[in-house]
Amino acid sequence: IEQFRNILRVSPDDVDVMYILGSMYWDAGETQKSVDTLKRALQIKPDHDGCLNTLGYIYAEMSTNLNEAKAMIERALEISPGNGAYLDSLGWVHFKKGDYSKSLEYLKQAEALVEDPVIYDHLGDLHAKLNNPSEAARYWNLSLKIDPTQEAVKKKLENIQKVEIHN
């Protein structure tokens, strides 16, 4: 993060550096710095698809500004059609909005393009919400197969297995 902040001191309008820095802030749990950095980048270059998607996804994760998030991610998809990560983000926004059929549509499109633990985690969450525990467990296991370090996914899998045992 410090290196990218130093680069911005030299090149204060480098949108690609802001995009990477905003993503790093998000990964580091510094949500407000991430949002502020990505918003600044979009003021300079409103059609930066990476910034549009990442900021939209952050809003979805926070369950805030969901209509704005949806519009941002749809714009990112206009710029980069068929991008699996962006389709996942759009599916996640629909999940957060409670539109589970649209969520499933976009998450399945993303799954067809990319083998990614986040996409599988989202599909697991969606199937859990749809009261389909065996499908939820299947997707969470796929997610863990790719990235076995995900403690939150392990916990969801344990909890759903407890529910299945008790039913």
ROMI-23818 format. One record per atom (N, C-alpha, C, CB): residue in one letter; x, y, z. Coordinates in steps of 0.05 Angstrom, whole numbers, padded with zeros to 5 digits, always signed. Glycine has a CB too. Layout:
<recs>
AXYZ;...
</recs>
This chain:
<recs>
I+00017-00024+00000;I+00000+00000+00000;I+00018+00025+00000;I-00019+00000+00024;E+00038+00025+00016;E+00055+00048+00018;E+00069+00054-00009;E+00076+00044+00040;Q+00077+00033-00023;Q+00090+00037-00049;Q+00071+00050-00069;Q+00099+00010-00060;F+00046+00041-00069;F+00026+00053-00088;F+00019+00081-00079;F+00001+00035-00089;R+00018+00087-00054;R+00014+00114-00045;R+00037+00132-00054;R+00011+00116-00014;N+00061+00122-00053;N+00085+00137-00062;N+00083+00142-00092;N+00111+00122-00056;I+00074+00122-00108;I+00070+00126-00137;I+00050+00149-00142;I+00061+00100-00150;L+00028+00149-00126;L+00008+00170-00130;L+00019+00198-00123;L-00017+00164-00113;R+00038+00199-00105;R+00050+00225-00099;R+00064+00236-00124;R+00070+00223-00075;V+00076+00218-00139;V+00090+00227-00164;V+00071+00230-00187;V+00112+00206-00171;S+00051+00212-00189;S+00031+00212-00211;S+00003+00213-00198;S+00034+00187-00230;P-00005+00236-00189;P-00030+00237-00173;P-00056+00230-00188;P-00033+00264-00162;D-00055+00230-00215;D-00079+00224-00230;D-00078+00197-00244;D-00084+00246-00251;D-00061+00179-00235;D-00058+00153-00247;D-00080+00135-00237;D-00030+00140-00241;V-00101+00132-00254;V-00125+00117-00247;V-00119+00088-00242;V-00146+00121-00268;D-00101+00076-00258;D-00095+00048-00254;D-00082+00043-00227;D-00077+00038-00276;V-00065+00061-00218;V-00052+00059-00192;V-00074+00062-00170;V-00030+00081-00188;M-00092+00081-00174;M-00114+00085-00155;M-00131+00059-00153;M-00132+00109-00163;Y-00136+00047-00176;Y-00152+00022-00176;Y-00138+00000-00160;Y-00156+00012-00205;I-00112-00003-00164;I-00097-00023-00149;I-00097-00016-00119;I-00069-00026-00160;L-00092+00009-00113;L-00091+00018-00085;L-00118+00015-00072;L-00082+00047-00083;G-00139+00022-00086;G-00166+00018-00075;G-00172-00011-00069;G-00187+00030-00094;S-00164-00028-00087;S-00168-00057-00083;S-00151-00067-00059;S-00160-00073-00108;M-00127-00057-00057;M-00110-00065-00034;M-00122-00055-00008;M-00082-00053-00038;Y-00132-00031-00007;Y-00145-00021+00017;Y-00169-00040+00025;Y-00155+00008+00013;W-00184-00048+00005;W-00207-00066+00010;W-00197-00092+00022;W-00223-00071-00016;D-00177-00104+00010;D-00165-00129+00020;D-00154-00126+00048;D-00143-00139+00001;A-00145-00102+00055;A-00134-00097+00081;A-00155-00089+00101;A-00113-00075+00079;G-00180-00088+00093;G-00202-00082+00111;G-00205-00052+00116;G-00197-00095+00137;E-00193-00036+00099;E-00196-00007+00102;E-00216+00003+00082;E-00168+00008+00097;T-00242-00002+00089;T-00264+00002+00070;T-00266+00031+00061;T-00290-00007+00082;Q-00266+00050+00080;Q-00270+00078+00073;Q-00248+00088+00055;Q-00272+00095+00098;K-00223+00080+00060;K-00201+00088+00043;K-00204+00076+00015;K-00174+00080+00055;S-00214+00052+00014;S-00219+00039-00012;S-00240+00054-00027;S-00228+00009-00007;V-00263+00059-00015;V-00285+00074-00028;V-00275+00101-00037;V-00309+00076-00009;D-00261+00116-00020;D-00252+00143-00027;D-00233+00142-00051;D-00239+00156-00003;T-00215+00123-00051;T-00195+00121-00072;T-00209+00114-00099;T-00174+00099-00065;L-00227+00095-00098;L-00241+00087-00123;L-00259+00109-00133;L-00257+00061-00118;K-00272+00123-00115;K-00289+00146-00124;K-00272+00167-00137;K-00304+00158-00100;R-00248+00173-00126;R-00230+00193-00137;R-00222+00184-00165;R-00205+00197-00119;A-00215+00159-00168;A-00207+00148-00194;A-00230+00152-00215;A-00200+00118-00192;L-00255+00146-00206;L-00277+00149-00224;L-00284+00178-00231;L-00302+00135-00212;Q-00276+00196-00214;Q-00280+00224-00221;Q-00261+00232-00245;Q-00274+00243-00197;I-00237+00219-00245;I-00218+00225-00266;I-00225+00209-00291;I-00190+00217-00257;K-00232+00184-00288;K-00239+00167-00311;K-00264+00151-00305;K-00215+00147-00318;P-00287+00163-00311;P-00313+00151-00304;P-00319+00123-00316;P-00335+00169-00312;D-00304+00116-00337;D-00309+00090-00350;D-00287+00070-00344;D-00311+00094-00380;H-00274+00072-00321;H-00254+00052-00314;H-00269+00027-00303;H-00233+00063-00292;D-00271+00006-00320;D-00288-00016-00313;D-00279-00030-00287;D-00287-00037-00335;G-00253-00032-00281;G-00244-00044-00257;G-00254-00029-00232;G-00214-00046-00256;C-00251-00002-00233;C-00261+00014-00211;C-00291+00013-00208;C-00252+00044-00215;L-00305+00013-00230;L-00335+00011-00229;L-00343-00015-00216;L-00347+00013-00257;N-00331-00037-00224;N-00338-00063-00213;N-00330-00065-00184;N-00325-00085-00229;T-00306-00057-00177;T-00297-00060-00150;T-00313-00043-00130;T-00267-00053-00148;L-00318-00018-00138;L-00335-00001-00120;L-00363-00012-00118;L-00335+00028-00130;G-00374-00022-00140;G-00401-00034-00139;G-00401-00058-00121;G-00410-00041-00167;Y-00381-00075-00123;Y-00379-00099-00107;Y-00376-00091-00077;Y-00355-00116-00115;I-00360-00071-00071;I-00357-00063-00043;I-00384-00053-00033;I-00336-00040-00041;Y-00399-00038-00048;Y-00426-00029-00040;Y-00444-00054-00035;Y-00439-00011-00061;A-00442-00073-00052;A-00458-00097-00048;A-00450-00111-00022;A-00455-00117-00072;E-00424-00114-00018;E-00415-00127+00007;E-00425-00112+00032;E-00385-00129+00007;M-00427-00086+00030;M-00436-00069+00052;M-00466-00067+00053;M-00424-00042+00050;S-00480-00078+00033;S-00509-00076+00030;S-00518-00047+00031;S-00523-00092+00053;T-00504-00031+00016;T-00510-00002+00015;T-00509+00007-00015;T-00491+00015+00032;N-00524+00028-00021;N-00523+00039-00048;N-00527+00017-00070;N-00497+00054-00053;L-00545-00001-00065;L-00548-00024-00083;L-00556-00017-00111;L-00567-00044-00071;N-00573+00003-00114;N-00581+00011-00141;N-00557+00023-00156;N-00604+00031-00140;E-00542+00040-00141;E-00518+00051-00153;E-00497+00029-00160;E-00505+00072-00134;A-00495+00010-00142;A-00476-00012-00146;A-00484-00027-00172;A-00476-00032-00122;K-00510-00033-00175;K-00520-00048-00198;K-00513-00032-00224;K-00550-00052-00196;A-00518-00006-00223;A-00513+00011-00247;A-00483+00011-00253;A-00523+00039-00243;M-00466+00013-00233;M-00437+00013-00237;M-00428-00013-00250;M-00423+00019-00211;I-00437-00035-00239;I-00428-00061-00249;I-00439-00066-00277;I-00437-00083-00230;E-00464-00058-00282;E-00474-00061-00309;E-00458-00044-00329;E-00504-00052-00310;R-00449-00021-00321;R-00432-00004-00338;R-00405-00018-00343;R-00427+00024-00326;A-00394-00030-00322;A-00368-00045-00325;A-00372-00068-00345;A-00359-00056-00297;L-00395-00081-00344;L-00400-00103-00362;L-00405-00093-00391;L-00425-00119-00353;E-00415-00069-00394;E-00417-00057-00421;E-00389-00053-00433;E-00432-00030-00421;I-00370-00045-00416;I-00343-00040-00424;I-00328-00066-00429;I-00328-00022-00404;S-00333-00085-00411;S-00319-00111-00413;S-00339-00134-00411;S-00298-00113-00390;P-00354-00138-00434;P-00375-00159-00434;P-00363-00187-00429;P-00390-00158-00460;G-00378-00203-00415;G-00369-00230-00411;G-00348-00233-00389;G-00359-00242-00436;N-00343-00213-00374;N-00323-00214-00352;N-00335-00229-00329;N-00313-00185-00344;G-00324-00253-00322;G-00335-00270-00301;G-00336-00256-00274;G-00320-00295-00299;A-00316-00241-00267;A-00315-00228-00241;A-00338-00207-00240;A-00288-00214-00237;Y-00342-00193-00262;Y-00363-00172-00262;Y-00391-00185-00261;Y-00361-00155-00287;L-00394-00208-00275;L-00420-00222-00273;L-00425-00232-00245;L-00420-00246-00293;D-00404-00241-00232;D-00407-00249-00204;D-00416-00226-00187;D-00380-00261-00193;S-00403-00203-00191;S-00410-00179-00175;S-00440-00171-00180;S-00392-00155-00183;L-00449-00173-00205;L-00477-00166-00211;L-00495-00186-00198;L-00481-00165-00241;G-00488-00212-00199;G-00503-00232-00185;G-00505-00227-00155;G-00492-00260-00190;W-00483-00218-00144;W-00482-00212-00115;W-00499-00188-00107;W-00453-00208-00106;V-00500-00168-00125;V-00517-00145-00120;V-00546-00155-00120;V-00513-00123-00141;H-00554-00171-00139;H-00581-00181-00140;H-00587-00198-00115;H-00586-00198-00166;F-00568-00214-00106;F-00571-00229-00081;F-00577-00210-00058;F-00546-00246-00075;K-00562-00189-00056;K-00565-00170-00033;K-00592-00156-00036;K-00542-00150-00033;K-00602-00152-00060;K-00628-00139-00064;K-00651-00159-00060;K-00629-00127-00092;G-00645-00185-00056;G-00666-00205-00052;G-00678-00215-00078;G-00688-00193-00036;D-00666-00209-00101;D-00675-00219-00126;D-00659-00245-00133;D-00672-00197-00149;Y-00667-00267-00121;Y-00652-00291-00123;Y-00651-00304-00150;Y-00662-00311-00102;S-00673-00301-00166;S-00672-00313-00193;S-00652-00298-00210;S-00700-00312-00206;K-00651-00272-00209;K-00631-00256-00224;K-00603-00263-00214;K-00637-00226-00223;S-00601-00265-00188;S-00575-00272-00176;S-00565-00298-00187;S-00577-00273-00145;L-00582-00318-00187;L-00574-00345-00198;L-00566-00343-00227;L-00598-00365-00194;E-00581-00328-00242;E-00575-00324-00271;E-00547-00314-00275;E-00596-00305-00284;Y-00540-00293-00261;Y-00513-00281-00265;Y-00491-00297-00252;Y-00513-00252-00253;L-00496-00309-00229;L-00476-00326-00217;L-00470-00351-00233;L-00484-00334-00188;K-00490-00362-00246;K-00486-00386-00263;K-00470-00377-00288;K-00513-00398-00272;Q-00475-00353-00299;Q-00459-00344-00322;Q-00430-00340-00313;Q-00471-00317-00332;A-00426-00329-00290;A-00399-00326-00280;A-00385-00353-00276;A-00399-00310-00253;E-00399-00372-00264;E-00388-00399-00260;E-00380-00412-00286;E-00409-00416-00245;A-00395-00407-00307;A-00389-00419-00333;A-00363-00408-00345;A-00412-00415-00352;L-00355-00385-00336;L-00331-00371-00347;L-00306-00375-00330;L-00337-00342-00351;V-00310-00377-00304;V-00287-00375-00285;V-00290-00395-00263;V-00283-00347-00274;E-00269-00410-00257;E-00269-00426-00232;E-00257-00409-00210;E-00252-00453-00236;D-00274-00399-00192;D-00265-00380-00173;D-00278-00386-00146;D-00272-00351-00182;P-00263-00385-00124;P-00274-00392-00098;P-00296-00372-00089;P-00253-00392-00077;V-00294-00347-00097;V-00314-00327-00090;V-00341-00333-00104;V-00305-00299-00096;I-00339-00340-00129;I-00364-00347-00144;I-00377-00371-00131;I-00358-00352-00174;Y-00361-00391-00125;Y-00373-00415-00112;Y-00384-00409-00084;Y-00352-00437-00109;D-00371-00391-00070;D-00381-00383-00043;D-00408-00369-00047;D-00361-00365-00029;H-00409-00351-00066;H-00434-00336-00071;H-00457-00356-00079;H-00430-00315-00093;L-00450-00375-00096;L-00470-00395-00104;L-00479-00412-00080;L-00460-00414-00126;G-00460-00418-00062;G-00467-00432-00037;G-00486-00415-00020;G-00442-00438-00021;D-00480-00390-00017;D-00497-00372-00001;D-00525-00371-00014;D-00485-00344+00001;L-00526-00369-00040;L-00552-00367-00054;L-00568-00392-00049;L-00548-00362-00084;H-00556-00415-00052;H-00570-00440-00049;H-00579-00444-00019;H-00553-00464-00058;A-00563-00435-00001;A-00571-00436+00027;A-00596-00419+00031;A-00548-00427+00046;K-00596-00395+00019;K-00619-00377+00021;K-00644-00389+00009;K-00613-00350+00009;L-00640-00405-00013;L-00662-00418-00027;L-00670-00444-00014;L-00654-00423-00056;N-00658-00450+00010;N-00664-00474+00025;N-00657-00499+00010;N-00694-00474+00033;N-00634-00499-00002;N-00624-00522-00017;N-00596-00528-00005;N-00622-00516-00048;P-00596-00540+00019;P-00571-00544+00033;P-00550-00562+00019;P-00576-00556+00060;S-00560-00582+00004;S-00540-00600-00009;S-00525-00585-00031;S-00555-00625-00021;E-00539-00568-00046;E-00526-00552-00067;E-00508-00531-00054;E-00547-00538-00085;A-00517-00519-00032;A-00500-00499-00018;A-00474-00513-00009;A-00515-00488+00007;A-00476-00536+00003;A-00452-00551+00012;A-00434-00558-00012;A-00460-00576+00027;R-00446-00566-00034;R-00430-00573-00057;R-00414-00549-00067;R-00449-00582-00080;Y-00426-00525-00068;Y-00412-00502-00077;Y-00391-00493-00057;Y-00431-00479-00083;W-00397-00494-00031;W-00377-00486-00011;W-00354-00505-00012;W-00390-00485+00017;N-00359-00531-00017;N-00336-00550-00019;N-00319-00543-00043;N-00347-00579-00021;L-00332-00536-00065;L-00317-00527-00089;L-00299-00503-00083;L-00336-00521-00113;S-00311-00484-00068;S-00296-00460-00061;S-00272-00467-00044;S-00314-00441-00045;L-00276-00485-00024;L-00254-00493-00006;L-00233-00510-00021;L-00265-00509+00017;K-00241-00524-00041;K-00222-00540-00057;K-00201-00522-00070;K-00237-00557-00079;I-00211-00499-00079;I-00193-00479-00092;I-00177-00464-00071;I-00209-00460-00110;D-00190-00455-00050;D-00177-00440-00029;D-00185-00451-00001;D-00184-00409-00031;P-00170-00470+00009;P-00177-00483+00034;P-00173-00465+00059;P-00161-00508+00038;T-00164-00441+00056;T-00158-00423+00079;T-00183-00407+00087;T-00135-00405+00073;Q-00205-00409+00074;Q-00228-00392+00079;Q-00244-00401+00104;Q-00247-00392+00055;E-00238-00389+00126;E-00250-00396+00151;E-00280-00392+00151;E-00238-00381+00174;A-00289-00370+00139;A-00318-00364+00138;A-00333-00385+00122;A-00323-00336+00126;V-00322-00394+00101;V-00335-00415+00085;V-00336-00441+00100;V-00321-00418+00057;K-00314-00448+00114;K-00314-00472+00130;K-00336-00471+00151;K-00286-00475+00144;K-00340-00448+00163;K-00360-00444+00184;K-00388-00448+00172;K-00358-00416+00197;K-00393-00437+00148;K-00419-00440+00135;K-00424-00469+00129;K-00420-00423+00109;L-00404-00483+00120;L-00406-00512+00114;L-00413-00528+00139;L-00381-00522+00100;E-00399-00522+00160;E-00404-00536+00186;E-00433-00531+00195;E-00385-00527+00208;N-00442-00506+00193;N-00469-00499+00202;N-00490-00512+00185;N-00472-00469+00202;I-00486-00513+00159;I-00507-00525+00142;I-00507-00555+00146;I-00501-00518+00112;Q-00484-00567+00152;Q-00484-00596+00157;Q-00498-00603+00183;Q-00454-00606+00157;K-00496-00585+00203;K-00510-00589+00228;K-00540-00588+00224;K-00501-00567+00249;V-00549-00569+00207;V-00577-00567+00200;V-00587-00592+00186;V-00582-00542+00183;E-00571-00602+00167;E-00580-00626+00153;E-00582-00650+00171;E-00560-00632+00130;I-00563-00652+00190;I-00564-00675+00209;I-00588-00673+00227;I-00538-00674+00227;H-00596-00649+00236;H-00619-00646+00254;H-00646-00649+00240;H-00618-00620+00267;N-00646-00647+00214;N-00672-00648+00199;N-00679-00677+00193;N-00671-00632+00174;
</recs>
